[in-house]
Amino acid sequence: MCAHALYTRPLLIPMDRVIELNAIPPYEELLLSADGEIVASIAENDTVRIAKSPDKVTFIRLNGRSYYETWQEKLIRNTEML
């Protein structure tokens, strides 16, 4: 979560694994979000499963920077705000 934030580090999990999340009460309300958008409200006995999608996507590059160069720039900009 928040892989762009410097105070928390992302986890690397093999793509063939399925992640299951279960909420542990007490809580007032749980919301599942992806890419900053609320996807669903989570009820007490719900299980959230995250798995690799069978769908494929192709990205286009609109500038000369690679994916990693873009992230490096964002991380440097983030440290300058601290």
SETOR-786394 format. One record per residue (C-alpha): residue number from 1; residue in one letter; x, y, z. Coordinates in steps of 0.25 Angstrom, whole numbers, always signed. Layout:
BEGIN
+-----+------+-------+-------+-------+
! seq ! type !  east ! north !    up !
+-----+------+-------+-------+-------+
! NUM !    A !     X !     Y !     Z !
...
+-----+------+-------+-------+-------+
END
This chain:
BEGIN
+-----+------+-------+-------+-------+
! seq ! type !  east ! north !    up !
+-----+------+-------+-------+-------+
!   1 !    M !    +0 !    +0 !    +0 !
!   2 !    C !    +5 !   +14 !    -3 !
!   3 !    A !   +17 !    +9 !   -10 !
!   4 !    H !   +21 !   +23 !   -14 !
!   5 !    A !   +22 !   +27 !    +1 !
!   6 !    L !   +35 !   +26 !    +8 !
!   7 !    Y !   +30 !   +22 !   +21 !
!   8 !    T !   +25 !    +9 !   +17 !
!   9 !    R !   +31 !    -1 !    +7 !
!  10 !    P !   +24 !   -10 !    -3 !
!  11 !    L !   +24 !   -25 !    -2 !
!  12 !    L !   +28 !   -33 !   -14 !
!  13 !    I !   +19 !   -46 !   -16 !
!  14 !    P !   +21 !   -56 !   -27 !
!  15 !    M !   +10 !   -53 !   -38 !
!  16 !    D !    +5 !   -68 !   -37 !
!  17 !    R !    +0 !   -66 !   -22 !
!  18 !    V !   -13 !   -61 !   -17 !
!  19 !    I !   -14 !   -51 !    -6 !
!  20 !    E !   -26 !   -53 !    +4 !
!  21 !    L !   -30 !   -41 !   +14 !
!  22 !    N !   -40 !   -43 !   +25 !
!  23 !    A !   -44 !   -31 !   +34 !
!  24 !    I !   -42 !   -33 !   +49 !
!  25 !    P !   -52 !   -25 !   +57 !
!  26 !    P !   -54 !   -16 !   +64 !
!  27 !    Y !   -56 !    -5 !   +53 !
!  28 !    E !   -67 !    +5 !   +49 !
!  29 !    E !   -65 !    +4 !   +33 !
!  30 !    L !   -56 !    -3 !   +24 !
!  31 !    L !   -54 !    +2 !   +10 !
!  32 !    L !   -45 !    -5 !    -1 !
!  33 !    S !   -38 !    +5 !   -10 !
!  34 !    A !   -29 !    +3 !   -22 !
!  35 !    D !   -21 !   +14 !   -29 !
!  36 !    G !   -28 !   +24 !   -20 !
!  37 !    E !   -42 !   +20 !   -23 !
!  38 !    I !   -52 !   +14 !   -14 !
!  39 !    V !   -55 !    +0 !   -20 !
!  40 !    A !   -64 !    -6 !   -10 !
!  41 !    S !   -69 !    -6 !    +5 !
!  42 !    I !   -65 !   -18 !   +13 !
!  43 !    A !   -75 !   -25 !   +22 !
!  44 !    E !   -71 !   -33 !   +34 !
!  45 !    N !   -70 !   -47 !   +28 !
!  46 !    D !   -64 !   -43 !   +15 !
!  47 !    T !   -51 !   -48 !    +9 !
!  48 !    V !   -43 !   -40 !    -1 !
!  49 !    R !   -35 !   -48 !   -11 !
!  50 !    I !   -25 !   -42 !   -20 !
!  51 !    A !   -19 !   -50 !   -31 !
!  52 !    K !   -13 !   -48 !   -45 !
!  53 !    S !   -23 !   -44 !   -56 !
!  54 !    P !   -23 !   -53 !   -68 !
!  55 !    D !   -25 !   -40 !   -76 !
!  56 !    K !   -13 !   -34 !   -83 !
!  57 !    V !   -11 !   -19 !   -85 !
!  58 !    T !    -1 !   -12 !   -94 !
!  59 !    F !    +4 !    +2 !   -90 !
!  60 !    I !    +9 !   +13 !   -99 !
!  61 !    R !   +21 !   +22 !   -94 !
!  62 !    L !   +18 !   +37 !   -97 !
!  63 !    N !   +31 !   +42 !   -93 !
!  64 !    G !   +45 !   +37 !   -94 !
!  65 !    R !   +46 !   +33 !   -79 !
!  66 !    S !   +45 !   +18 !   -75 !
!  67 !    Y !   +35 !   +14 !   -64 !
!  68 !    Y !   +47 !   +13 !   -54 !
!  69 !    E !   +52 !   +27 !   -57 !
!  70 !    T !   +38 !   +33 !   -55 !
!  71 !    W !   +37 !   +26 !   -41 !
!  72 !    Q !   +51 !   +30 !   -37 !
!  73 !    E !   +47 !   +45 !   -40 !
!  74 !    K !   +35 !   +44 !   -32 !
!  75 !    L !   +42 !   +37 !   -20 !
!  76 !    I !   +53 !   +49 !   -21 !
!  77 !    R !   +42 !   +59 !   -21 !
!  78 !    N !   +35 !   +52 !    -9 !
!  79 !    T !   +48 !   +53 !    -1 !
!  80 !    E !   +50 !   +68 !    -4 !
!  81 !    M !   +36 !   +70 !    +3 !
!  82 !    L !   +40 !   +64 !   +16 !
+-----+------+-------+-------+-------+
END
